[in-house]
Amino acid sequence: MSSNISSAFLGFSIGDALGVPVEFRTRAALKKAPITGMIGHTLPHCQPPGTWSDDSSLAFCLAESLCNGYNLQDIASRMCQWRMEKYWTPHGSVFDIGGTTNSSIHRLVQGVAPTQSGGQHEYENGNGSLMRILPLVFYLEKVTSIDKRFEIIHEVSGITHAHPRSKLACSIYLQFALHLLSGLNLSQAYQKTQQDILAYYQNHPYQKELVHFQRILQQDISMYPEDQIFSDTYVIHTLEASFWCLLLNHTYSSVVLTAVELGDDTDTTAAIAGGLAGLYYGEKAIPEEWKETLARKQDILDLANRLESSLQA
């Protein structure tokens, strides 16, 4: 399990770090000057090479909390620590945060319960819960009830993103990750995820949201041409783009570099795709130079080991 956890953690944080220096750049600009490795000190964030963003910070907050079991209040508290006290930042500063996440954490700081803190409006369906949720898959491996599994996913998403669409996107992502952990190949895991999600949510209060996921659940998202794949911050677009990158490529490096080259929300698309790619291809598939450049690499590996130990206890 340790190799799975460390592979996933390195996978998403390295994807994140590859995307940070070119966040908001257009697809056309990145086609002309593609990213091939770790760079830094560029606008808009002016961070050193290997710097990951809020995506990885909040994922690591979740992982830290899960080392002590599942406790929604503790997860929320660690997210507040990140925002207010720079906990689990790469270099001691918070340089990027989404609006819905920021508002939700502000409510938590004011004492609102994590079951009530998340944005519930349709326009609050950015990718801010999807980007941080991958560590939860390792806890969910031992949750045998599918009802309980999706309830936990909904709760963890709902700390910041409480609209059913965001919760459903997180369920699709983690169901895919669970199937990869079970040993299925990418195609098998994707098809099984489609079947599972459609079967479960057809008779669920969130059933009316399924129409928004038709491209990813009832078709093969990898068959779409690139000009029909969008890489902005909308949760469905991010989920589609991440799966598209994963299913079309055959190495960890090509998955994350393709994600970055899509432009716009480069760090998040590459983090979400990179987490699954790390899980699938393994730590050895990640270029050594990228690992060595990654901020706080040893801390990340230590966290992966601690999470593994706690889950085996």
Secondary structure as a PSIPRED ss2 file (coil, helix, strand):
# PSIPRED VFORMAT (PSIPRED V4.0)

   1 M C   1.000  0.000  0.000
   2 S H   0.000  1.000  0.000
   3 S H   0.000  1.000  0.000
   4 N H   0.000  1.000  0.000
   5 I H   0.000  1.000  0.000
   6 S H   0.000  1.000  0.000
   7 S H   0.000  1.000  0.000
   8 A H   0.000  1.000  0.000
   9 F H   0.000  1.000  0.000
  10 L H   0.000  1.000  0.000
  11 G H   0.000  1.000  0.000
  12 F H   0.000  1.000  0.000
  13 S H   0.000  1.000  0.000
  14 I H   0.000  1.000  0.000
  15 G H   0.000  1.000  0.000
  16 D H   0.000  1.000  0.000
  17 A H   0.000  1.000  0.000
  18 L H   0.000  1.000  0.000
  19 G H   0.000  1.000  0.000
  20 V H   0.000  1.000  0.000
  21 P H   0.000  1.000  0.000
  22 V H   0.000  1.000  0.000
  23 E C   1.000  0.000  0.000
  24 F C   1.000  0.000  0.000
  25 R C   1.000  0.000  0.000
  26 T C   1.000  0.000  0.000
  27 R H   0.000  1.000  0.000
  28 A H   0.000  1.000  0.000
  29 A H   0.000  1.000  0.000
  30 L H   0.000  1.000  0.000
  31 K H   0.000  1.000  0.000
  32 K H   0.000  1.000  0.000
  33 A C   1.000  0.000  0.000
  34 P C   1.000  0.000  0.000
  35 I C   1.000  0.000  0.000
  36 T C   1.000  0.000  0.000
  37 G C   1.000  0.000  0.000
  38 M C   1.000  0.000  0.000
  39 I C   1.000  0.000  0.000
  40 G C   1.000  0.000  0.000
  41 H C   1.000  0.000  0.000
  42 T C   1.000  0.000  0.000
  43 L C   1.000  0.000  0.000
  44 P C   1.000  0.000  0.000
  45 H C   1.000  0.000  0.000
  46 C C   1.000  0.000  0.000
  47 Q C   1.000  0.000  0.000
  48 P C   1.000  0.000  0.000
  49 P C   1.000  0.000  0.000
  50 G C   1.000  0.000  0.000
  51 T C   1.000  0.000  0.000
  52 W C   1.000  0.000  0.000
  53 S C   1.000  0.000  0.000
  54 D H   0.000  1.000  0.000
  55 D H   0.000  1.000  0.000
  56 S H   0.000  1.000  0.000
  57 S H   0.000  1.000  0.000
  58 L H   0.000  1.000  0.000
  59 A H   0.000  1.000  0.000
  60 F H   0.000  1.000  0.000
  61 C H   0.000  1.000  0.000
  62 L H   0.000  1.000  0.000
  63 A H   0.000  1.000  0.000
  64 E H   0.000  1.000  0.000
  65 S H   0.000  1.000  0.000
  66 L H   0.000  1.000  0.000
  67 C C   1.000  0.000  0.000
  68 N C   1.000  0.000  0.000
  69 G C   1.000  0.000  0.000
  70 Y C   1.000  0.000  0.000
  71 N C   1.000  0.000  0.000
  72 L H   0.000  1.000  0.000
  73 Q H   0.000  1.000  0.000
  74 D H   0.000  1.000  0.000
  75 I H   0.000  1.000  0.000
  76 A H   0.000  1.000  0.000
  77 S H   0.000  1.000  0.000
  78 R H   0.000  1.000  0.000
  79 M H   0.000  1.000  0.000
  80 C H   0.000  1.000  0.000
  81 Q H   0.000  1.000  0.000
  82 W H   0.000  1.000  0.000
  83 R H   0.000  1.000  0.000
  84 M H   0.000  1.000  0.000
  85 E H   0.000  1.000  0.000
  86 K C   1.000  0.000  0.000
  87 Y C   1.000  0.000  0.000
  88 W C   1.000  0.000  0.000
  89 T C   1.000  0.000  0.000
  90 P C   1.000  0.000  0.000
  91 H C   1.000  0.000  0.000
  92 G C   1.000  0.000  0.000
  93 S C   1.000  0.000  0.000
  94 V C   1.000  0.000  0.000
  95 F C   1.000  0.000  0.000
  96 D C   1.000  0.000  0.000
  97 I C   1.000  0.000  0.000
  98 G C   1.000  0.000  0.000
  99 G H   0.000  1.000  0.000
 100 T H   0.000  1.000  0.000
 101 T H   0.000  1.000  0.000
 102 N H   0.000  1.000  0.000
 103 S H   0.000  1.000  0.000
 104 S H   0.000  1.000  0.000
 105 I H   0.000  1.000  0.000
 106 H H   0.000  1.000  0.000
 107 R H   0.000  1.000  0.000
 108 L H   0.000  1.000  0.000
 109 V H   0.000  1.000  0.000
 110 Q C   1.000  0.000  0.000
 111 G C   1.000  0.000  0.000
 112 V C   1.000  0.000  0.000
 113 A C   1.000  0.000  0.000
 114 P C   1.000  0.000  0.000
 115 T C   1.000  0.000  0.000
 116 Q C   1.000  0.000  0.000
 117 S C   1.000  0.000  0.000
 118 G C   1.000  0.000  0.000
 119 G E   0.000  0.000  1.000
 120 Q C   1.000  0.000  0.000
 121 H C   1.000  0.000  0.000
 122 E H   0.000  1.000  0.000
 123 Y H   0.000  1.000  0.000
 124 E H   0.000  1.000  0.000
 125 N C   1.000  0.000  0.000
 126 G E   0.000  0.000  1.000
 127 N C   1.000  0.000  0.000
 128 G C   1.000  0.000  0.000
 129 S C   1.000  0.000  0.000
 130 L H   0.000  1.000  0.000
 131 M H   0.000  1.000  0.000
 132 R H   0.000  1.000  0.000
 133 I C   1.000  0.000  0.000
 134 L C   1.000  0.000  0.000
 135 P C   1.000  0.000  0.000
 136 L H   0.000  1.000  0.000
 137 V H   0.000  1.000  0.000
 138 F H   0.000  1.000  0.000
 139 Y H   0.000  1.000  0.000
 140 L H   0.000  1.000  0.000
 141 E C   1.000  0.000  0.000
 142 K C   1.000  0.000  0.000
 143 V C   1.000  0.000  0.000
 144 T C   1.000  0.000  0.000
 145 S C   1.000  0.000  0.000
 146 I H   0.000  1.000  0.000
 147 D H   0.000  1.000  0.000
 148 K H   0.000  1.000  0.000
 149 R H   0.000  1.000  0.000
 150 F H   0.000  1.000  0.000
 151 E H   0.000  1.000  0.000
 152 I H   0.000  1.000  0.000
 153 I H   0.000  1.000  0.000
 154 H H   0.000  1.000  0.000
 155 E H   0.000  1.000  0.000
 156 V H   0.000  1.000  0.000
 157 S H   0.000  1.000  0.000
 158 G H   0.000  1.000  0.000
 159 I C   1.000  0.000  0.000
 160 T C   1.000  0.000  0.000
 161 H E   0.000  0.000  1.000
 162 A C   1.000  0.000  0.000
 163 H C   1.000  0.000  0.000
 164 P H   0.000  1.000  0.000
 165 R H   0.000  1.000  0.000
 166 S H   0.000  1.000  0.000
 167 K H   0.000  1.000  0.000
 168 L H   0.000  1.000  0.000
 169 A H   0.000  1.000  0.000
 170 C H   0.000  1.000  0.000
 171 S H   0.000  1.000  0.000
 172 I H   0.000  1.000  0.000
 173 Y H   0.000  1.000  0.000
 174 L H   0.000  1.000  0.000
 175 Q H   0.000  1.000  0.000
 176 F H   0.000  1.000  0.000
 177 A H   0.000  1.000  0.000
 178 L H   0.000  1.000  0.000
 179 H H   0.000  1.000  0.000
 180 L H   0.000  1.000  0.000
 181 L H   0.000  1.000  0.000
 182 S C   1.000  0.000  0.000
 183 G C   1.000  0.000  0.000
 184 L C   1.000  0.000  0.000
 185 N C   1.000  0.000  0.000
 186 L H   0.000  1.000  0.000
 187 S H   0.000  1.000  0.000
 188 Q H   0.000  1.000  0.000
 189 A H   0.000  1.000  0.000
 190 Y H   0.000  1.000  0.000
 191 Q H   0.000  1.000  0.000
 192 K H   0.000  1.000  0.000
 193 T H   0.000  1.000  0.000
 194 Q H   0.000  1.000  0.000
 195 Q H   0.000  1.000  0.000
 196 D H   0.000  1.000  0.000
 197 I H   0.000  1.000  0.000
 198 L H   0.000  1.000  0.000
 199 A H   0.000  1.000  0.000
 200 Y H   0.000  1.000  0.000
 201 Y H   0.000  1.000  0.000
 202 Q C   1.000  0.000  0.000
 203 N C   1.000  0.000  0.000
 204 H C   1.000  0.000  0.000
 205 P H   0.000  1.000  0.000
 206 Y H   0.000  1.000  0.000
 207 Q H   0.000  1.000  0.000
 208 K H   0.000  1.000  0.000
 209 E H   0.000  1.000  0.000
 210 L H   0.000  1.000  0.000
 211 V H   0.000  1.000  0.000
 212 H H   0.000  1.000  0.000
 213 F H   0.000  1.000  0.000
 214 Q H   0.000  1.000  0.000
 215 R H   0.000  1.000  0.000
 216 I H   0.000  1.000  0.000
 217 L H   0.000  1.000  0.000
 218 Q C   1.000  0.000  0.000
 219 Q C   1.000  0.000  0.000
 220 D C   1.000  0.000  0.000
 221 I H   0.000  1.000  0.000
 222 S H   0.000  1.000  0.000
 223 M H   0.000  1.000  0.000
 224 Y C   1.000  0.000  0.000
 225 P C   1.000  0.000  0.000
 226 E H   0.000  1.000  0.000
 227 D H   0.000  1.000  0.000
 228 Q H   0.000  1.000  0.000
 229 I C   1.000  0.000  0.000
 230 F C   1.000  0.000  0.000
 231 S C   1.000  0.000  0.000
 232 D C   1.000  0.000  0.000
 233 T C   1.000  0.000  0.000
 234 Y E   0.000  0.000  1.000
 235 V H   0.000  1.000  0.000
 236 I H   0.000  1.000  0.000
 237 H H   0.000  1.000  0.000
 238 T H   0.000  1.000  0.000
 239 L H   0.000  1.000  0.000
 240 E H   0.000  1.000  0.000
 241 A H   0.000  1.000  0.000
 242 S H   0.000  1.000  0.000
 243 F H   0.000  1.000  0.000
 244 W H   0.000  1.000  0.000
 245 C H   0.000  1.000  0.000
 246 L H   0.000  1.000  0.000
 247 L H   0.000  1.000  0.000
 248 L H   0.000  1.000  0.000
 249 N C   1.000  0.000  0.000
 250 H C   1.000  0.000  0.000
 251 T C   1.000  0.000  0.000
 252 Y H   0.000  1.000  0.000
 253 S H   0.000  1.000  0.000
 254 S H   0.000  1.000  0.000
 255 V H   0.000  1.000  0.000
 256 V H   0.000  1.000  0.000
 257 L H   0.000  1.000  0.000
 258 T H   0.000  1.000  0.000
 259 A H   0.000  1.000  0.000
 260 V H   0.000  1.000  0.000
 261 E H   0.000  1.000  0.000
 262 L C   1.000  0.000  0.000
 263 G C   1.000  0.000  0.000
 264 D C   1.000  0.000  0.000
 265 D C   1.000  0.000  0.000
 266 T H   0.000  1.000  0.000
 267 D H   0.000  1.000  0.000
 268 T H   0.000  1.000  0.000
 269 T H   0.000  1.000  0.000
 270 A H   0.000  1.000  0.000
 271 A H   0.000  1.000  0.000
 272 I H   0.000  1.000  0.000
 273 A H   0.000  1.000  0.000
 274 G H   0.000  1.000  0.000
 275 G H   0.000  1.000  0.000
 276 L H   0.000  1.000  0.000
 277 A H   0.000  1.000  0.000
 278 G H   0.000  1.000  0.000
 279 L H   0.000  1.000  0.000
 280 Y H   0.000  1.000  0.000
 281 Y H   0.000  1.000  0.000
 282 G C   1.000  0.000  0.000
 283 E H   0.000  1.000  0.000
 284 K H   0.000  1.000  0.000
 285 A H   0.000  1.000  0.000
 286 I C   1.000  0.000  0.000
 287 P C   1.000  0.000  0.000
 288 E H   0.000  1.000  0.000
 289 E H   0.000  1.000  0.000
 290 W H   0.000  1.000  0.000
 291 K H   0.000  1.000  0.000
 292 E H   0.000  1.000  0.000
 293 T H   0.000  1.000  0.000
 294 L C   1.000  0.000  0.000
 295 A C   1.000  0.000  0.000
 296 R C   1.000  0.000  0.000
 297 K H   0.000  1.000  0.000
 298 Q H   0.000  1.000  0.000
 299 D H   0.000  1.000  0.000
 300 I H   0.000  1.000  0.000
 301 L H   0.000  1.000  0.000
 302 D H   0.000  1.000  0.000
 303 L H   0.000  1.000  0.000
 304 A H   0.000  1.000  0.000
 305 N H   0.000  1.000  0.000
 306 R H   0.000  1.000  0.000
 307 L H   0.000  1.000  0.000
 308 E H   0.000  1.000  0.000
 309 S H   0.000  1.000  0.000
 310 S H   0.000  1.000  0.000
 311 L H   0.000  1.000  0.000
 312 Q H   0.000  1.000  0.000
 313 A C   1.000  0.000  0.000
